[in-house]
Amino acid sequence: MTNYFLFSVLILALLLFFPVTRLIWVMSVRRLQRRTRRELSDSEIQGQLNRARVVGAVLSLLFSWSFNLFLTSPAVHA
């Protein structure tokens, strides 16, 4: 793997991290509110945000790596 590949994976993952995290966080807070049928406390909301950050980081890195691998793969261009 070249430095260009790793750099492009990190840049794309960083750009995707914030919107993906926000989307996961909003969906998980709404789902938990619907399941418990009450408003969540600040600590529960912060817990969901921490969880969304971990899931968002993993998803953005995996998507970024596979997307860049697909773009730079020689088999695609043949």
mmJSON file of the N, C-alpha and C atoms, coordinates in Angstrom:
{"data_MODEL":{"atom_site":{
"group_PDB":["ATOM","ATOM","ATOM","ATOM","ATOM","ATOM","ATOM","ATOM","ATOM","ATOM","ATOM","ATOM","ATOM","ATOM","ATOM","ATOM","ATOM","ATOM","ATOM","ATOM","ATOM","ATOM","ATOM","ATOM","ATOM","ATOM","ATOM","ATOM","ATOM","ATOM","ATOM","ATOM","ATOM","ATOM","ATOM","ATOM","ATOM","ATOM","ATOM","ATOM","ATOM","ATOM","ATOM","ATOM","ATOM","ATOM","ATOM","ATOM","ATOM","ATOM","ATOM","ATOM","ATOM","ATOM","ATOM","ATOM","ATOM","ATOM","ATOM","ATOM","ATOM","ATOM","ATOM","ATOM","ATOM","ATOM","ATOM","ATOM","ATOM","ATOM","ATOM","ATOM","ATOM","ATOM","ATOM","ATOM","ATOM","ATOM","ATOM","ATOM","ATOM","ATOM","ATOM","ATOM","ATOM","ATOM","ATOM","ATOM","ATOM","ATOM","ATOM","ATOM","ATOM","ATOM","ATOM","ATOM","ATOM","ATOM","ATOM","ATOM","ATOM","ATOM","ATOM","ATOM","ATOM","ATOM","ATOM","ATOM","ATOM","ATOM","ATOM","ATOM","ATOM","ATOM","ATOM","ATOM","ATOM","ATOM","ATOM","ATOM","ATOM","ATOM","ATOM","ATOM","ATOM","ATOM","ATOM","ATOM","ATOM","ATOM","ATOM","ATOM","ATOM","ATOM","ATOM","ATOM","ATOM","ATOM","ATOM","ATOM","ATOM","ATOM","ATOM","ATOM","ATOM","ATOM","ATOM","ATOM","ATOM","ATOM","ATOM","ATOM","ATOM","ATOM","ATOM","ATOM","ATOM","ATOM","ATOM","ATOM","ATOM","ATOM","ATOM","ATOM","ATOM","ATOM","ATOM","ATOM","ATOM","ATOM","ATOM","ATOM","ATOM","ATOM","ATOM","ATOM","ATOM","ATOM","ATOM","ATOM","ATOM","ATOM","ATOM","ATOM","ATOM","ATOM","ATOM","ATOM","ATOM","ATOM","ATOM","ATOM","ATOM","ATOM","ATOM","ATOM","ATOM","ATOM","ATOM","ATOM","ATOM","ATOM","ATOM","ATOM","ATOM","ATOM","ATOM","ATOM","ATOM","ATOM","ATOM","ATOM","ATOM","ATOM","ATOM","ATOM","ATOM","ATOM","ATOM","ATOM","ATOM","ATOM","ATOM","ATOM","ATOM","ATOM","ATOM","ATOM","ATOM","ATOM","ATOM","ATOM","ATOM","ATOM"],
"id":[1,2,3,4,5,6,7,8,9,10,11,12,13,14,15,16,17,18,19,20,21,22,23,24,25,26,27,28,29,30,31,32,33,34,35,36,37,38,39,40,41,42,43,44,45,46,47,48,49,50,51,52,53,54,55,56,57,58,59,60,61,62,63,64,65,66,67,68,69,70,71,72,73,74,75,76,77,78,79,80,81,82,83,84,85,86,87,88,89,90,91,92,93,94,95,96,97,98,99,100,101,102,103,104,105,106,107,108,109,110,111,112,113,114,115,116,117,118,119,120,121,122,123,124,125,126,127,128,129,130,131,132,133,134,135,136,137,138,139,140,141,142,143,144,145,146,147,148,149,150,151,152,153,154,155,156,157,158,159,160,161,162,163,164,165,166,167,168,169,170,171,172,173,174,175,176,177,178,179,180,181,182,183,184,185,186,187,188,189,190,191,192,193,194,195,196,197,198,199,200,201,202,203,204,205,206,207,208,209,210,211,212,213,214,215,216,217,218,219,220,221,222,223,224,225,226,227,228,229,230,231,232,233,234],
"type_symbol":["N","C","C","N","C","C","N","C","C","N","C","C","N","C","C","N","C","C","N","C","C","N","C","C","N","C","C","N","C","C","N","C","C","N","C","C","N","C","C","N","C","C","N","C","C","N","C","C","N","C","C","N","C","C","N","C","C","N","C","C","N","C","C","N","C","C","N","C","C","N","C","C","N","C","C","N","C","C","N","C","C","N","C","C","N","C","C","N","C","C","N","C","C","N","C","C","N","C","C","N","C","C","N","C","C","N","C","C","N","C","C","N","C","C","N","C","C","N","C","C","N","C","C","N","C","C","N","C","C","N","C","C","N","C","C","N","C","C","N","C","C","N","C","C","N","C","C","N","C","C","N","C","C","N","C","C","N","C","C","N","C","C","N","C","C","N","C","C","N","C","C","N","C","C","N","C","C","N","C","C","N","C","C","N","C","C","N","C","C","N","C","C","N","C","C","N","C","C","N","C","C","N","C","C","N","C","C","N","C","C","N","C","C","N","C","C","N","C","C","N","C","C","N","C","C","N","C","C","N","C","C","N","C","C"],
"label_atom_id":["N","CA","C","N","CA","C","N","CA","C","N","CA","C","N","CA","C","N","CA","C","N","CA","C","N","CA","C","N","CA","C","N","CA","C","N","CA","C","N","CA","C","N","CA","C","N","CA","C","N","CA","C","N","CA","C","N","CA","C","N","CA","C","N","CA","C","N","CA","C","N","CA","C","N","CA","C","N","CA","C","N","CA","C","N","CA","C","N","CA","C","N","CA","C","N","CA","C","N","CA","C","N","CA","C","N","CA","C","N","CA","C","N","CA","C","N","CA","C","N","CA","C","N","CA","C","N","CA","C","N","CA","C","N","CA","C","N","CA","C","N","CA","C","N","CA","C","N","CA","C","N","CA","C","N","CA","C","N","CA","C","N","CA","C","N","CA","C","N","CA","C","N","CA","C","N","CA","C","N","CA","C","N","CA","C","N","CA","C","N","CA","C","N","CA","C","N","CA","C","N","CA","C","N","CA","C","N","CA","C","N","CA","C","N","CA","C","N","CA","C","N","CA","C","N","CA","C","N","CA","C","N","CA","C","N","CA","C","N","CA","C","N","CA","C","N","CA","C","N","CA","C","N","CA","C","N","CA","C","N","CA","C","N","CA","C","N","CA","C","N","CA","C"],
"label_alt_id":[null,null,null,null,null,null,null,null,null,null,null,null,null,null,null,null,null,null,null,null,null,null,null,null,null,null,null,null,null,null,null,null,null,null,null,null,null,null,null,null,null,null,null,null,null,null,null,null,null,null,null,null,null,null,null,null,null,null,null,null,null,null,null,null,null,null,null,null,null,null,null,null,null,null,null,null,null,null,null,null,null,null,null,null,null,null,null,null,null,null,null,null,null,null,null,null,null,null,null,null,null,null,null,null,null,null,null,null,null,null,null,null,null,null,null,null,null,null,null,null,null,null,null,null,null,null,null,null,null,null,null,null,null,null,null,null,null,null,null,null,null,null,null,null,null,null,null,null,null,null,null,null,null,null,null,null,null,null,null,null,null,null,null,null,null,null,null,null,null,null,null,null,null,null,null,null,null,null,null,null,null,null,null,null,null,null,null,null,null,null,null,null,null,null,null,null,null,null,null,null,null,null,null,null,null,null,null,null,null,null,null,null,null,null,null,null,null,null,null,null,null,null,null,null,null,null,null,null,null,null,null,null,null,null],
"label_comp_id":["MET","MET","MET","THR","THR","THR","ASN","ASN","ASN","TYR","TYR","TYR","PHE","PHE","PHE","LEU","LEU","LEU","PHE","PHE","PHE","SER","SER","SER","VAL","VAL","VAL","LEU","LEU","LEU","ILE","ILE","ILE","LEU","LEU","LEU","ALA","ALA","ALA","LEU","LEU","LEU","LEU","LEU","LEU","LEU","LEU","LEU","PHE","PHE","PHE","PHE","PHE","PHE","PRO","PRO","PRO","VAL","VAL","VAL","THR","THR","THR","ARG","ARG","ARG","LEU","LEU","LEU","ILE","ILE","ILE","TRP","TRP","TRP","VAL","VAL","VAL","MET","MET","MET","SER","SER","SER","VAL","VAL","VAL","ARG","ARG","ARG","ARG","ARG","ARG","LEU","LEU","LEU","GLN","GLN","GLN","ARG","ARG","ARG","ARG","ARG","ARG","THR","THR","THR","ARG","ARG","ARG","ARG","ARG","ARG","GLU","GLU","GLU","LEU","LEU","LEU","SER","SER","SER","ASP","ASP","ASP","SER","SER","SER","GLU","GLU","GLU","ILE","ILE","ILE","GLN","GLN","GLN","GLY","GLY","GLY","GLN","GLN","GLN","LEU","LEU","LEU","ASN","ASN","ASN","ARG","ARG","ARG","ALA","ALA","ALA","ARG","ARG","ARG","VAL","VAL","VAL","VAL","VAL","VAL","GLY","GLY","GLY","ALA","ALA","ALA","VAL","VAL","VAL","LEU","LEU","LEU","SER","SER","SER","LEU","LEU","LEU","LEU","LEU","LEU","PHE","PHE","PHE","SER","SER","SER","TRP","TRP","TRP","SER","SER","SER","PHE","PHE","PHE","ASN","ASN","ASN","LEU","LEU","LEU","PHE","PHE","PHE","LEU","LEU","LEU","THR","THR","THR","SER","SER","SER","PRO","PRO","PRO","ALA","ALA","ALA","VAL","VAL","VAL","HIS","HIS","HIS","ALA","ALA","ALA"],
"label_asym_id":["A","A","A","A","A","A","A","A","A","A","A","A","A","A","A","A","A","A","A","A","A","A","A","A","A","A","A","A","A","A","A","A","A","A","A","A","A","A","A","A","A","A","A","A","A","A","A","A","A","A","A","A","A","A","A","A","A","A","A","A","A","A","A","A","A","A","A","A","A","A","A","A","A","A","A","A","A","A","A","A","A","A","A","A","A","A","A","A","A","A","A","A","A","A","A","A","A","A","A","A","A","A","A","A","A","A","A","A","A","A","A","A","A","A","A","A","A","A","A","A","A","A","A","A","A","A","A","A","A","A","A","A","A","A","A","A","A","A","A","A","A","A","A","A","A","A","A","A","A","A","A","A","A","A","A","A","A","A","A","A","A","A","A","A","A","A","A","A","A","A","A","A","A","A","A","A","A","A","A","A","A","A","A","A","A","A","A","A","A","A","A","A","A","A","A","A","A","A","A","A","A","A","A","A","A","A","A","A","A","A","A","A","A","A","A","A","A","A","A","A","A","A","A","A","A","A","A","A","A","A","A","A","A","A"],
"label_entity_id":["1","1","1","1","1","1","1","1","1","1","1","1","1","1","1","1","1","1","1","1","1","1","1","1","1","1","1","1","1","1","1","1","1","1","1","1","1","1","1","1","1","1","1","1","1","1","1","1","1","1","1","1","1","1","1","1","1","1","1","1","1","1","1","1","1","1","1","1","1","1","1","1","1","1","1","1","1","1","1","1","1","1","1","1","1","1","1","1","1","1","1","1","1","1","1","1","1","1","1","1","1","1","1","1","1","1","1","1","1","1","1","1","1","1","1","1","1","1","1","1","1","1","1","1","1","1","1","1","1","1","1","1","1","1","1","1","1","1","1","1","1","1","1","1","1","1","1","1","1","1","1","1","1","1","1","1","1","1","1","1","1","1","1","1","1","1","1","1","1","1","1","1","1","1","1","1","1","1","1","1","1","1","1","1","1","1","1","1","1","1","1","1","1","1","1","1","1","1","1","1","1","1","1","1","1","1","1","1","1","1","1","1","1","1","1","1","1","1","1","1","1","1","1","1","1","1","1","1","1","1","1","1","1","1"],
"label_seq_id":[1,1,1,2,2,2,3,3,3,4,4,4,5,5,5,6,6,6,7,7,7,8,8,8,9,9,9,10,10,10,11,11,11,12,12,12,13,13,13,14,14,14,15,15,15,16,16,16,17,17,17,18,18,18,19,19,19,20,20,20,21,21,21,22,22,22,23,23,23,24,24,24,25,25,25,26,26,26,27,27,27,28,28,28,29,29,29,30,30,30,31,31,31,32,32,32,33,33,33,34,34,34,35,35,35,36,36,36,37,37,37,38,38,38,39,39,39,40,40,40,41,41,41,42,42,42,43,43,43,44,44,44,45,45,45,46,46,46,47,47,47,48,48,48,49,49,49,50,50,50,51,51,51,52,52,52,53,53,53,54,54,54,55,55,55,56,56,56,57,57,57,58,58,58,59,59,59,60,60,60,61,61,61,62,62,62,63,63,63,64,64,64,65,65,65,66,66,66,67,67,67,68,68,68,69,69,69,70,70,70,71,71,71,72,72,72,73,73,73,74,74,74,75,75,75,76,76,76,77,77,77,78,78,78],
"pdbx_PDB_ins_code":[null,null,null,null,null,null,null,null,null,null,null,null,null,null,null,null,null,null,null,null,null,null,null,null,null,null,null,null,null,null,null,null,null,null,null,null,null,null,null,null,null,null,null,null,null,null,null,null,null,null,null,null,null,null,null,null,null,null,null,null,null,null,null,null,null,null,null,null,null,null,null,null,null,null,null,null,null,null,null,null,null,null,null,null,null,null,null,null,null,null,null,null,null,null,null,null,null,null,null,null,null,null,null,null,null,null,null,null,null,null,null,null,null,null,null,null,null,null,null,null,null,null,null,null,null,null,null,null,null,null,null,null,null,null,null,null,null,null,null,null,null,null,null,null,null,null,null,null,null,null,null,null,null,null,null,null,null,null,null,null,null,null,null,null,null,null,null,null,null,null,null,null,null,null,null,null,null,null,null,null,null,null,null,null,null,null,null,null,null,null,null,null,null,null,null,null,null,null,null,null,null,null,null,null,null,null,null,null,null,null,null,null,null,null,null,null,null,null,null,null,null,null,null,null,null,null,null,null,null,null,null,null,null,null],
"Cartn_x":[0.839,0.0,0.889,0.524,1.324,0.872,1.721,1.379,0.154,0.027,-1.126,-2.426,-2.405,-3.593,-3.98,-3.023,-3.314,-3.775,-3.146,-3.538,-4.967,-5.32,-6.668,-7.706,-7.348,-8.265,-8.528,-7.477,-7.642,-8.423,-8.176,-8.89,-10.384,-10.699,-12.108,-12.79,-12.107,-12.687,-12.947,-12.035,-12.224,-13.403,-13.534,-14.653,-15.999,-16.007,-17.248,-17.605,-16.62,-16.831,-17.928,-17.895,-18.832,-20.281,-20.591,-21.997,-22.506,-21.655,-22.07,-22.342,-21.47,-21.658,-22.94,-23.203,-24.416,-25.665,-25.636,-26.781,-27.034,-25.99,-26.129,-26.623,-26.104,-26.49,-27.975,-28.432,-29.835,-30.756,-30.406,-31.247,-31.272,-30.143,-30.119,-30.841,-30.737,-31.461,-32.96,-33.388,-34.826,-35.357,-34.574,-35.0,-35.122,-34.147,-34.187,-35.336,-35.626,-36.77,-38.082,-38.159,-39.387,-39.569,-38.475,-38.562,-38.916,-38.311,-38.554,-39.775,-40.262,-41.432,-41.237,-40.019,-39.713,-38.54,-38.342,-37.186,-35.93,-34.826,-33.582,-32.871,-32.12,-31.325,-30.063,-29.376,-28.154,-27.078,-26.997,-25.982,-26.312,-27.584,-27.975,-27.69,-27.947,-27.669,-26.169,-25.381,-23.92,-23.409,-24.005,-23.635,-23.926,-25.06,-25.398,-24.437,-23.995,-23.034,-21.689,-21.236,-19.975,-20.064,-21.191,-21.409,-21.433,-22.094,-22.183,-20.812,-19.963,-18.61,-17.791,-17.899,-17.155,-17.664,-18.97,-19.551,-19.26,-19.351,-19.074,-17.632,-16.706,-15.291,-15.029,-15.586,-15.384,-16.016,-17.247,-17.924,-17.213,-16.786,-16.119,-14.786,-14.029,-12.753,-12.966,-13.916,-14.173,-14.662,-15.587,-16.081,-14.976,-14.211,-13.149,-12.097,-11.715,-10.719,-11.237,-12.476,-13.009,-13.252,-13.692,-13.916,-12.6,-11.571,-10.279,-9.63,-9.835,-9.314,-9.979,-11.278,-12.004,-11.509,-11.258,-10.807,-9.404,-8.54,-7.14,-6.822,-7.807,-7.58,-7.33,-6.269,-6.0,-7.043,-7.726,-8.729,-9.936,-10.223,-11.368,-11.112,-9.888,-9.558,-9.237,-9.283,-8.915,-10.062],
"Cartn_y":[-1.172,0.0,1.243,2.146,3.358,4.409,5.414,6.518,7.273,7.387,8.069,7.353,6.019,5.241,5.465,5.359,5.544,6.966,7.937,9.331,9.563,9.018,9.215,8.481,7.33,6.615,7.456,8.007,8.811,10.09,10.75,11.992,11.713,10.692,10.375,9.927,9.141,8.694,9.878,10.818,12.005,12.838,12.987,13.757,13.072,11.756,11.02,10.872,10.974,10.683,11.543,12.84,13.735,13.556,13.523,13.309,11.902,10.899,9.536,9.413,9.986,9.957,10.659,11.814,12.568,11.776,11.148,10.362,9.163,8.45,7.302,7.754,8.855,9.366,9.739,10.481,10.901,9.688,8.741,7.554,6.726,6.596,5.782,6.466,7.802,8.518,8.419,8.593,8.494,7.09,6.082,4.704,4.404,4.859,4.616,5.365,6.579,7.321,6.622,6.09,5.39,4.097,3.389,2.139,2.374,3.405,3.649,4.526,5.182,6.076,7.189,7.753,8.882,9.664,10.863,11.66,11.087,11.115,10.568,11.603,11.122,12.023,12.428,13.428,13.898,12.818,12.013,10.952,9.869,9.574,8.595,9.125,10.389,11.0,11.018,11.334,11.334,9.915,8.938,7.548,7.136,7.583,7.289,7.993,9.2,9.923,9.203,8.717,7.972,6.697,6.023,4.807,5.129,6.216,6.611,6.982,7.572,7.93,6.687,5.665,4.428,3.748,3.613,2.97,3.79,5.119,5.986,5.898,5.797,5.679,4.378,3.293,1.997,1.989,2.469,2.483,3.377,4.57,5.468,4.908,4.287,3.698,2.523,1.66,0.521,0.962,1.902,2.378,3.084,3.928,4.662,3.717,2.707,1.756,0.989,0.473,-0.308,0.563,1.797,2.699,3.02,3.339,3.649,2.411,1.261,0.024,-0.254,-0.026,-0.223,0.755,2.008,2.998,2.75,2.22,2.037,0.62,-0.263,-1.657,-1.763,-2.471,-2.607,-3.448,-4.349,-5.199,-4.392,-3.286,-2.458,-1.749,-1.359,-0.572,-1.435,-2.75,-3.619,-3.801],
"Cartn_z":[0.0,0.0,0.0,-0.816,-0.944,0.064,0.188,1.086,0.578,-0.737,-1.313,-0.936,-1.006,-0.665,0.792,1.694,3.119,3.417,2.763,2.959,2.479,1.332,0.81,1.663,2.221,3.116,4.36,4.951,6.165,5.907,4.797,4.486,4.283,3.504,3.268,4.553,5.366,6.637,7.558,7.58,8.421,7.931,6.631,6.082,6.316,6.341,6.555,8.023,8.911,10.332,10.952,10.745,11.424,10.975,9.676,9.313,9.658,9.539,9.865,11.357,12.172,13.623,14.022,13.425,13.76,13.378,12.22,11.763,12.682,13.032,13.932,15.294,15.797,17.112,17.154,16.158,16.116,16.03,15.181,15.041,16.323,17.009,18.22,19.379,19.478,20.538,20.304,19.081,18.781,19.024,18.651,18.873,20.365,21.16,22.601,23.263,22.798,23.332,22.993,21.805,21.389,22.19,22.447,23.202,24.665,25.281,26.707,26.952,25.906,25.986,27.011,27.015,27.9,27.316,27.852,27.449,28.107,27.396,27.93,28.789,29.769,30.603,29.839,30.366,29.715,29.67,30.715,30.727,29.693,29.495,28.48,27.076,26.862,25.556,25.289,26.308,26.149,25.882,26.518,26.26,24.83,24.312,22.918,21.958,22.327,21.491,21.463,22.605,22.648,21.814,21.912,21.125,19.628,19.268,17.86,17.306,18.132,17.676,17.353,18.18,17.931,16.662,16.562,15.383,14.125,14.235,13.093,12.63,13.564,13.2,12.458,12.958,12.305,10.912,10.801,9.506,8.496,8.932,7.99,7.517,8.43,8.016,7.063,7.361,6.477,5.1,5.079,3.795,3.013,3.686,3.017,2.451,3.218,2.749,1.535,1.621,0.501,-0.734,-0.549,-1.668,-2.385,-1.617,-2.229,-2.838,-2.236,-2.815,-4.16,-4.233,-5.483,-6.556,-6.17,-7.15,-7.648,-6.795,-7.176,-7.621,-7.63,-8.007,-9.514,-9.915,-11.356,-12.076,-11.394,-12.041,-12.498,-11.837,-12.197,-13.529,-13.761,-14.94,-16.171,-16.035,-17.152,-18.121],
"occupancy":[1.0,1.0,1.0,1.0,1.0,1.0,1.0,1.0,1.0,1.0,1.0,1.0,1.0,1.0,1.0,1.0,1.0,1.0,1.0,1.0,1.0,1.0,1.0,1.0,1.0,1.0,1.0,1.0,1.0,1.0,1.0,1.0,1.0,1.0,1.0,1.0,1.0,1.0,1.0,1.0,1.0,1.0,1.0,1.0,1.0,1.0,1.0,1.0,1.0,1.0,1.0,1.0,1.0,1.0,1.0,1.0,1.0,1.0,1.0,1.0,1.0,1.0,1.0,1.0,1.0,1.0,1.0,1.0,1.0,1.0,1.0,1.0,1.0,1.0,1.0,1.0,1.0,1.0,1.0,1.0,1.0,1.0,1.0,1.0,1.0,1.0,1.0,1.0,1.0,1.0,1.0,1.0,1.0,1.0,1.0,1.0,1.0,1.0,1.0,1.0,1.0,1.0,1.0,1.0,1.0,1.0,1.0,1.0,1.0,1.0,1.0,1.0,1.0,1.0,1.0,1.0,1.0,1.0,1.0,1.0,1.0,1.0,1.0,1.0,1.0,1.0,1.0,1.0,1.0,1.0,1.0,1.0,1.0,1.0,1.0,1.0,1.0,1.0,1.0,1.0,1.0,1.0,1.0,1.0,1.0,1.0,1.0,1.0,1.0,1.0,1.0,1.0,1.0,1.0,1.0,1.0,1.0,1.0,1.0,1.0,1.0,1.0,1.0,1.0,1.0,1.0,1.0,1.0,1.0,1.0,1.0,1.0,1.0,1.0,1.0,1.0,1.0,1.0,1.0,1.0,1.0,1.0,1.0,1.0,1.0,1.0,1.0,1.0,1.0,1.0,1.0,1.0,1.0,1.0,1.0,1.0,1.0,1.0,1.0,1.0,1.0,1.0,1.0,1.0,1.0,1.0,1.0,1.0,1.0,1.0,1.0,1.0,1.0,1.0,1.0,1.0,1.0,1.0,1.0,1.0,1.0,1.0,1.0,1.0,1.0,1.0,1.0,1.0,1.0,1.0,1.0,1.0,1.0,1.0],
"B_iso_or_equiv":[0.0,0.0,0.0,0.0,0.0,0.0,0.0,0.0,0.0,0.0,0.0,0.0,0.0,0.0,0.0,0.0,0.0,0.0,0.0,0.0,0.0,0.0,0.0,0.0,0.0,0.0,0.0,0.0,0.0,0.0,0.0,0.0,0.0,0.0,0.0,0.0,0.0,0.0,0.0,0.0,0.0,0.0,0.0,0.0,0.0,0.0,0.0,0.0,0.0,0.0,0.0,0.0,0.0,0.0,0.0,0.0,0.0,0.0,0.0,0.0,0.0,0.0,0.0,0.0,0.0,0.0,0.0,0.0,0.0,0.0,0.0,0.0,0.0,0.0,0.0,0.0,0.0,0.0,0.0,0.0,0.0,0.0,0.0,0.0,0.0,0.0,0.0,0.0,0.0,0.0,0.0,0.0,0.0,0.0,0.0,0.0,0.0,0.0,0.0,0.0,0.0,0.0,0.0,0.0,0.0,0.0,0.0,0.0,0.0,0.0,0.0,0.0,0.0,0.0,0.0,0.0,0.0,0.0,0.0,0.0,0.0,0.0,0.0,0.0,0.0,0.0,0.0,0.0,0.0,0.0,0.0,0.0,0.0,0.0,0.0,0.0,0.0,0.0,0.0,0.0,0.0,0.0,0.0,0.0,0.0,0.0,0.0,0.0,0.0,0.0,0.0,0.0,0.0,0.0,0.0,0.0,0.0,0.0,0.0,0.0,0.0,0.0,0.0,0.0,0.0,0.0,0.0,0.0,0.0,0.0,0.0,0.0,0.0,0.0,0.0,0.0,0.0,0.0,0.0,0.0,0.0,0.0,0.0,0.0,0.0,0.0,0.0,0.0,0.0,0.0,0.0,0.0,0.0,0.0,0.0,0.0,0.0,0.0,0.0,0.0,0.0,0.0,0.0,0.0,0.0,0.0,0.0,0.0,0.0,0.0,0.0,0.0,0.0,0.0,0.0,0.0,0.0,0.0,0.0,0.0,0.0,0.0,0.0,0.0,0.0,0.0,0.0,0.0,0.0,0.0,0.0,0.0,0.0,0.0],
"pdbx_formal_charge":[null,null,null,null,null,null,null,null,null,null,null,null,null,null,null,null,null,null,null,null,null,null,null,null,null,null,null,null,null,null,null,null,null,null,null,null,null,null,null,null,null,null,null,null,null,null,null,null,null,null,null,null,null,null,null,null,null,null,null,null,null,null,null,null,null,null,null,null,null,null,null,null,null,null,null,null,null,null,null,null,null,null,null,null,null,null,null,null,null,null,null,null,null,null,null,null,null,null,null,null,null,null,null,null,null,null,null,null,null,null,null,null,null,null,null,null,null,null,null,null,null,null,null,null,null,null,null,null,null,null,null,null,null,null,null,null,null,null,null,null,null,null,null,null,null,null,null,null,null,null,null,null,null,null,null,null,null,null,null,null,null,null,null,null,null,null,null,null,null,null,null,null,null,null,null,null,null,null,null,null,null,null,null,null,null,null,null,null,null,null,null,null,null,null,null,null,null,null,null,null,null,null,null,null,null,null,null,null,null,null,null,null,null,null,null,null,null,null,null,null,null,null,null,null,null,null,null,null,null,null,null,null,null,null],
"auth_seq_id":[1,1,1,2,2,2,3,3,3,4,4,4,5,5,5,6,6,6,7,7,7,8,8,8,9,9,9,10,10,10,11,11,11,12,12,12,13,13,13,14,14,14,15,15,15,16,16,16,17,17,17,18,18,18,19,19,19,20,20,20,21,21,21,22,22,22,23,23,23,24,24,24,25,25,25,26,26,26,27,27,27,28,28,28,29,29,29,30,30,30,31,31,31,32,32,32,33,33,33,34,34,34,35,35,35,36,36,36,37,37,37,38,38,38,39,39,39,40,40,40,41,41,41,42,42,42,43,43,43,44,44,44,45,45,45,46,46,46,47,47,47,48,48,48,49,49,49,50,50,50,51,51,51,52,52,52,53,53,53,54,54,54,55,55,55,56,56,56,57,57,57,58,58,58,59,59,59,60,60,60,61,61,61,62,62,62,63,63,63,64,64,64,65,65,65,66,66,66,67,67,67,68,68,68,69,69,69,70,70,70,71,71,71,72,72,72,73,73,73,74,74,74,75,75,75,76,76,76,77,77,77,78,78,78],
"auth_comp_id":["MET","MET","MET","THR","THR","THR","ASN","ASN","ASN","TYR","TYR","TYR","PHE","PHE","PHE","LEU","LEU","LEU","PHE","PHE","PHE","SER","SER","SER","VAL","VAL","VAL","LEU","LEU","LEU","ILE","ILE","ILE","LEU","LEU","LEU","ALA","ALA","ALA","LEU","LEU","LEU","LEU","LEU","LEU","LEU","LEU","LEU","PHE","PHE","PHE","PHE","PHE","PHE","PRO","PRO","PRO","VAL","VAL","VAL","THR","THR","THR","ARG","ARG","ARG","LEU","LEU","LEU","ILE","ILE","ILE","TRP","TRP","TRP","VAL","VAL","VAL","MET","MET","MET","SER","SER","SER","VAL","VAL","VAL","ARG","ARG","ARG","ARG","ARG","ARG","LEU","LEU","LEU","GLN","GLN","GLN","ARG","ARG","ARG","ARG","ARG","ARG","THR","THR","THR","ARG","ARG","ARG","ARG","ARG","ARG","GLU","GLU","GLU","LEU","LEU","LEU","SER","SER","SER","ASP","ASP","ASP","SER","SER","SER","GLU","GLU","GLU","ILE","ILE","ILE","GLN","GLN","GLN","GLY","GLY","GLY","GLN","GLN","GLN","LEU","LEU","LEU","ASN","ASN","ASN","ARG","ARG","ARG","ALA","ALA","ALA","ARG","ARG","ARG","VAL","VAL","VAL","VAL","VAL","VAL","GLY","GLY","GLY","ALA","ALA","ALA","VAL","VAL","VAL","LEU","LEU","LEU","SER","SER","SER","LEU","LEU","LEU","LEU","LEU","LEU","PHE","PHE","PHE","SER","SER","SER","TRP","TRP","TRP","SER","SER","SER","PHE","PHE","PHE","ASN","ASN","ASN","LEU","LEU","LEU","PHE","PHE","PHE","LEU","LEU","LEU","THR","THR","THR","SER","SER","SER","PRO","PRO","PRO","ALA","ALA","ALA","VAL","VAL","VAL","HIS","HIS","HIS","ALA","ALA","ALA"],
"auth_asym_id":["A","A","A","A","A","A","A","A","A","A","A","A","A","A","A","A","A","A","A","A","A","A","A","A","A","A","A","A","A","A","A","A","A","A","A","A","A","A","A","A","A","A","A","A","A","A","A","A","A","A","A","A","A","A","A","A","A","A","A","A","A","A","A","A","A","A","A","A","A","A","A","A","A","A","A","A","A","A","A","A","A","A","A","A","A","A","A","A","A","A","A","A","A","A","A","A","A","A","A","A","A","A","A","A","A","A","A","A","A","A","A","A","A","A","A","A","A","A","A","A","A","A","A","A","A","A","A","A","A","A","A","A","A","A","A","A","A","A","A","A","A","A","A","A","A","A","A","A","A","A","A","A","A","A","A","A","A","A","A","A","A","A","A","A","A","A","A","A","A","A","A","A","A","A","A","A","A","A","A","A","A","A","A","A","A","A","A","A","A","A","A","A","A","A","A","A","A","A","A","A","A","A","A","A","A","A","A","A","A","A","A","A","A","A","A","A","A","A","A","A","A","A","A","A","A","A","A","A","A","A","A","A","A","A"],
"auth_atom_id":["N","CA","C","N","CA","C","N","CA","C","N","CA","C","N","CA","C","N","CA","C","N","CA","C","N","CA","C","N","CA","C","N","CA","C","N","CA","C","N","CA","C","N","CA","C","N","CA","C","N","CA","C","N","CA","C","N","CA","C","N","CA","C","N","CA","C","N","CA","C","N","CA","C","N","CA","C","N","CA","C","N","CA","C","N","CA","C","N","CA","C","N","CA","C","N","CA","C","N","CA","C","N","CA","C","N","CA","C","N","CA","C","N","CA","C","N","CA","C","N","CA","C","N","CA","C","N","CA","C","N","CA","C","N","CA","C","N","CA","C","N","CA","C","N","CA","C","N","CA","C","N","CA","C","N","CA","C","N","CA","C","N","CA","C","N","CA","C","N","CA","C","N","CA","C","N","CA","C","N","CA","C","N","CA","C","N","CA","C","N","CA","C","N","CA","C","N","CA","C","N","CA","C","N","CA","C","N","CA","C","N","CA","C","N","CA","C","N","CA","C","N","CA","C","N","CA","C","N","CA","C","N","CA","C","N","CA","C","N","CA","C","N","CA","C","N","CA","C","N","CA","C","N","CA","C","N","CA","C","N","CA","C","N","CA","C","N","CA","C","N","CA","C"],
"pdbx_PDB_model_num":[1,1,1,1,1,1,1,1,1,1,1,1,1,1,1,1,1,1,1,1,1,1,1,1,1,1,1,1,1,1,1,1,1,1,1,1,1,1,1,1,1,1,1,1,1,1,1,1,1,1,1,1,1,1,1,1,1,1,1,1,1,1,1,1,1,1,1,1,1,1,1,1,1,1,1,1,1,1,1,1,1,1,1,1,1,1,1,1,1,1,1,1,1,1,1,1,1,1,1,1,1,1,1,1,1,1,1,1,1,1,1,1,1,1,1,1,1,1,1,1,1,1,1,1,1,1,1,1,1,1,1,1,1,1,1,1,1,1,1,1,1,1,1,1,1,1,1,1,1,1,1,1,1,1,1,1,1,1,1,1,1,1,1,1,1,1,1,1,1,1,1,1,1,1,1,1,1,1,1,1,1,1,1,1,1,1,1,1,1,1,1,1,1,1,1,1,1,1,1,1,1,1,1,1,1,1,1,1,1,1,1,1,1,1,1,1,1,1,1,1,1,1,1,1,1,1,1,1,1,1,1,1,1,1]
}}}
